[in-house]
Amino acid sequence: MAEFIGAVGAIASVIQLVQFSGDILTTGYGFIAKVTRAPAELRELLAESAGLNYILAQLQSLGESSTSPNDALQSLQQLGVFKECHDLLVMIKRSLDACQQLPSKNASNFGRRLVWPLKERETKEAIQRLHRLHGLLSTALSTNSV
């Protein structure tokens, strides 16, 4: 019974991450569409986020279609991989929110549009973390789907 509860918790975490990363992608690509010169780092960050979203969606499908508890998902949950994904996505969301236009605040909107709030080093670190998490999740997916 405990295995089943652990598997359900892991699948629920994956579902939440898929939804959250999808929201971030919508916001991020919406921002890029509105800004003529969006930073290249933002585009790269969103590309890595899209890759993470894709692999999470595959894990979600695997978890939902499996009739037995998913050991790989439970292991990822216990190792804190899903929490790390969530924490990183929260940081990305905050950065995107800092760029969003505020209704009836034209003066502050101008600055928000021009400045990407993360420094280049922070963005590159986030990209590397996304890439590492993508690799961990890909490995779990490939070992579980064989």
C-alpha positions as MATLAB code, in Angstrom:
seq = 'MAEFIGAVGAIASVIQLVQFSGDILTTGYGFIAKVTRAPAELRELLAESAGLNYILAQLQSLGESSTSPNDALQSLQQLGVFKECHDLLVMIKRSLDACQQLPSKNASNFGRRLVWPLKERETKEAIQRLHRLHGLLSTALSTNSV';
ca = [
       0.000    0.000    0.000;
       2.853    2.381    0.837;
       4.376    1.708   -2.596;
       1.091    2.623   -4.253;
       0.810    5.874   -2.274;
       4.426    6.721   -3.150;
       3.753    6.065   -6.834;
       0.611    8.207   -6.789;
       2.543   11.022   -5.092;
       5.313   10.805   -7.683;
       2.828   10.853  -10.568;
       1.014   13.814   -8.987;
       4.337   15.668   -8.736;
       5.053   15.005  -12.398;
       1.568   16.200  -13.420;
       2.037   19.422  -11.453;
       5.457   19.976  -13.012;
       4.087   19.425  -16.525;
       1.360   22.001  -15.920;
       3.723   24.481  -14.264;
       6.405   24.187  -16.939;
       3.711   24.545  -19.618;
       2.542   27.779  -17.994;
       6.123   29.043  -17.915;
       6.574   28.252  -21.601;
       3.351   30.065  -22.478;
       4.435   33.112  -20.485;
       7.992   33.026  -21.803;
       7.119   32.669  -25.460;
       4.412   35.303  -25.030;
       7.059   37.658  -23.662;
       9.408   36.914  -26.561;
       6.587   37.585  -29.033;
       5.965   41.036  -27.520;
       9.597   42.125  -27.155;
      11.590   42.868  -30.264;
      14.994   42.102  -28.776;
      14.512   39.392  -26.182;
      17.813   38.156  -24.753;
      19.314   35.104  -26.440;
      19.760   33.571  -22.975;
      16.001   33.736  -22.467;
      15.409   31.872  -25.711;
      17.931   29.217  -24.675;
      16.382   28.993  -21.204;
      12.949   28.477  -22.728;
      14.290   25.849  -25.124;
      15.735   23.882  -22.191;
      12.472   24.380  -20.282;
      10.580   22.983  -23.276;
      12.850   19.937  -23.274;
      12.182   19.421  -19.574;
       8.439   19.819  -20.167;
       8.585   17.204  -22.929;
      10.389   14.602  -20.846;
       8.097   15.274  -17.877;
       5.083   14.719  -20.136;
       6.571   11.394  -21.242;
       7.105   10.409  -17.603;
       3.514   11.404  -16.888;
       2.261    9.161  -19.683;
       4.413    6.293  -18.465;
       3.225    6.732  -14.892;
      -0.429    6.965  -15.844;
      -0.338    3.982  -18.198;
       1.557    1.691  -15.853;
      -0.494   -0.687  -13.734;
       2.362   -1.387  -11.314;
       4.124    1.148   -9.075;
       6.739    3.043  -11.004;
      10.076    2.530   -9.225;
      11.915    5.156  -11.263;
       9.350    7.850  -10.452;
       9.417    6.926   -6.781;
      13.218    7.039   -6.750;
      13.233   10.451   -8.416;
      10.702   11.658   -5.848;
      12.787   10.337   -2.943;
      15.991   11.845   -4.329;
      14.349   15.263   -4.516;
      14.599   15.572   -8.305;
      10.993   16.739   -8.632;
      11.500   19.305   -5.868;
      14.628   20.573   -7.611;
      12.651   20.854  -10.866;
       9.941   22.784   -9.048;
      12.409   25.138   -7.339;
      14.159   25.886  -10.617;
      10.872   26.462  -12.435;
       9.759   28.838   -9.658;
      12.950   30.867  -10.148;
      12.345   31.024  -13.902;
       8.701   32.021  -13.347;
       9.714   34.844  -11.000;
      12.158   36.151  -13.579;
       9.497   36.066  -16.283;
       6.982   37.735  -13.982;
       9.472   40.541  -13.388;
       9.370   41.223  -17.142;
       5.589   41.224  -17.516;
       3.699   44.372  -18.349;
       1.569   45.895  -15.604;
      -1.807   47.345  -16.550;
      -1.854   51.170  -16.501;
       1.815   51.464  -15.480;
       3.443   52.696  -18.696;
       6.588   54.125  -17.088;
       7.495   50.976  -15.182;
       6.484   48.770  -18.120;
       9.171   50.387  -20.254;
      11.885   49.266  -17.832;
      10.347   45.828  -17.410;
      10.431   45.327  -21.156;
      14.082   46.259  -21.503;
      15.673   44.377  -18.639;
      15.915   40.618  -18.273;
      16.230   40.258  -14.486;
      18.736   37.402  -14.427;
      22.391   38.052  -14.973;
      24.066   36.073  -17.740;
      25.808   33.807  -15.218;
      22.530   33.049  -13.404;
      20.792   32.268  -16.671;
      23.605   29.950  -17.788;
      23.506   28.171  -14.410;
      19.739   27.713  -14.753;
      20.221   26.333  -18.271;
      22.855   23.890  -16.987;
      20.567   22.784  -14.148;
      17.702   22.274  -16.601;
      19.970   20.253  -18.852;
      21.159   18.084  -15.927;
      17.591   17.496  -14.726;
      16.537   16.634  -18.275;
      19.317   14.041  -18.376;
      18.284   12.500  -15.052;
      14.645   12.308  -16.107;
      15.567   10.903  -19.542;
      17.630    8.184  -17.911;
      14.770    7.282  -15.588;
      12.393    7.191  -18.538;
      14.634    4.998  -20.660;
      15.310    2.525  -17.845;
      11.629    2.305  -17.036;
      10.355    1.914  -20.583;
      12.710   -0.906  -21.570;
];
